[in-house]
């Protein structure tokens, strides 16, 4: 036993020594980040660079020899980089609230917990916050794998000059939150309509006796349960459980395990090419035969992968549409520049919404 205790002390001493070096290295990194921040401010350059973020993660993962898996190292470095933002200048992010929403969770997933995150009650107000410099960037949902497009986000790009700066895919995991772990004692279930519908089968099988009460958001559902405490539960996110002090009574109660939402990071900047990029544009075309064919054919001819084609009414003339398309490549790539020039010739209206690094669709 004494020998084991000696060995344990030896290992703990080694960890203590490593912790000192780790803290010293993190603080040294933060000092360098502060110097970089000064240079960026002098040159009026953005603090957040999606292309630089991508490079950092790729280099970190290339150095990983275990035993920690890649996702753990990414999570650690996300917080280190989040702290760096705070010493470089401070980063203000606006998101579709309320606090504890999935947009809030997307902010944390991309920027960590050290940035200044401010909730706004609607997608147009997130856009306005960035336009008026109340926020450096905004985070808004644009589509869900099971529910489709968020039309309010697409419509805002028709009246705003903001760009798509980056994207993030967030797996939507819905949980049963509350204080009561005995499901038979839960009388009322709170949740937003879309979340309740995504858990319909689980609710029917496990809570057939409850009264389902709709709320304007998953966060509001969590706050109501926090106030009522007994006899109720909420369908909401893990971040809502953290914010409102609720237990996660059951995890992952959604009926579709691959339910994912794509969020856009919007801002006034444009991201330089990374070699693995996506471009988004919106355009309208003349109302005559072959117009859409003329627009899309150059993409086929050049072997460019179209990842999305969507239409929205222009609201100017009945049955007239704007088309939103996403495709692989950066607007500064020579082939993409050529296709975009052809696009200009065959459209009435064309706006490049942004070129940005591709994020994996299955986080």
C-alpha positions, -999 to +999 in steps of 0.1 A: +000+000+000+028+024+009+045+017-024+012+025-043+009+057-023+044+067-033+037+060-069+004+080-067+023+110-052+049+108-080+022+109-107+003+138-089+036+157-087+041+152-124+006+165-131+012+195-109+044+203-128+026+199-161-003+221-150+022+249-142+037+246-177+003+245-193-010+276-175+023+294-184+020+284-220-017+295-222-009+329-207+020+333-231-003+325-260-028+350-247-001+377-246+008+371-282-029+371-291-031+406-274-002+418-296-019+404-327-051+422-316-032+455-315-020+450-350-054+441-362-069+472-347-042+494-363-049+478-397-087+477-392-088+439-396-114+416-382-106+399-349-124+367-359-111+349-389-128+317-399-099+308-422-074+312-394-097+293-370-098+264-396-059+264-398-055+263-361-078+233-356-062+215-385-027+220-371-038+210-336-054+178-348-023+170-369-002+171-337-026+148-318-010+116-309-035+106-282-048+095-258-073+124-259-096+121-290-097+150-315-131+163-303-117+168-268-087+188-281-110+209-303-132+217-272-101+227-252-088+250-279-122+265-286-121+279-251-085+289-254-093+308-286-124+323-270-103+337-242-079+351-268-108+370-284-114+387-251-078+399-247-074+408-284-104+432-283-134+414-271-160+400-295-197+408-294-220+382-309-257+388-315-280+358-317-317+349-320-328+346-284-339+340-258-309+329-237-306+291-238-319+289-274-303+267-300-289+298-316-272+306-282-259+270-282-245+276-318-227+307-305-210+287-278-202+259-302-183+283-325-170+310-302-168+294-268-180+310-235-157+341-233-173+362-259-200+387-252-232+370-264-264+392-266-299+379-274-323+396-298-360+387-301-361+383-339-339+376-369-343+411-384-331+426-351-300+404-352-292+418-386-298+453-374-275+448-344-246+439-367-255+467-392-254+493-364-222+479-348-240+467-316-226+433-324-195+423-344-213+393-358-247+377-357-257+340-355-290+331-372-306+298-383-311+293-420-323+257-424-332+225-405-327+190-418-363+180-409-382+213-410-366+230-440-357+267-446-359+296-422-374+320-446-370+351-424-332+347-426-333+344-464-356+374-467-333+396-447-305+392-472-327+410-497-328+441-476-294+440-459-258+445-471-244+420-446-224+390-458-223+354-448-190+351-430-191+315-419-215+286-412-220+261-385-240+229-383-255+220-349-270+187-341-303+194-324-306+173-293-338+177-273-340+167-237-366+164-210-358+189-184-372+194-149-369+183-113-392+153-113-375+121-124-406+099-119-423+104-153-457+093-138-457+125-116-453+149-146-486+165-153-477+193-178-451+193-205-439+227-219-422+233-252-423+251-285-445+235-311-417+225-335-397+208-307-428+190-294-435+177-328-399+164-332-404+144-300-440+133-308-433+095-307-413+096-275-439+118-257-467+094-268-448+064-255-435+078-223-458+107-213-492+097-227-509+112-197-495+147-198-510+180-209-488+195-236-486+233-233-470+253-262-445+281-254-428+306-277-394+290-273-376+261-257-359+285-233-393+299-221-404+263-215-374+257-193-379+290-174-415+281-167-405+247-153-378+264-132-405+286-117-431+259-111-406+233-100-429+203-093-453+184-116-439+198-149-412+193-174-398+210-205-386+199-239-354+220-244-316+220-249-288+211-225-277+247-224-312+257-211-308+231-183-276+248-173-290+283-175-322+276-156-308+251-131-328+221-143-320+184-143-317+166-176-343+139-168-340+121-201-315+128-229-320+128-266-358+123-268-361+135-304-376+110-328-349+117-355-313+112-343-298+131-372-318+163-368-294+192-376-297+229-380-275+250-402-266+285-388-250+314-406-225+338-390-233+372-406-210+402-406-195+430-427-163+411-435-156+386-462-134+355-456-104+349-479-101+316-497-091+285-478-092+259-506-124+243-493-151+269-495-187+275-503-203+305-520-239+317-516-257+340-540-292+353-547-306+363-581-338+369-601-342+361-637-364+372-666-398+355-669-392+337-701-385+301-712-349+289-706-339+316-681-332+293-652-315+268-676-291+295-688-282+304-653-275+269-640-259+254-671-225+271-666-222+253-632-227+220-649-203+229-677-175+238-652-182+208-629-192+230-600-212+213-573-245+230-565-254+221-529-287+240-527-312+257-550-342+274-533-367+300-544-386+327-526-413+351-539-399+385-547-430+402-532-428+427-560-448+409-587-470+378-584-453+346-594-419+362-596-391+346-576-356+351-562-334+321-563-309+313-535-281+289-545-251+275-527-221+260-545-186+248-538-158+272-545-148+308-535-158+339-554-121+347-560-114+313-576-108+319-614-134+294-625-160+308-600-153+343-612-159+332-648-193+316-638-203+346-618-196+369-648-219+347-669-245+348-641-245+386-643-253+385-680-283+362-675-299+377-644-320+408-636-306+410-601-276+393-586-260+395-552-231+375-538-240+368-502-206+355-492-178+329-497-168+310-465-151+278-453-173+247-457-183+232-423-190+195-420-228+189-421-227+161-395-212+177-364 
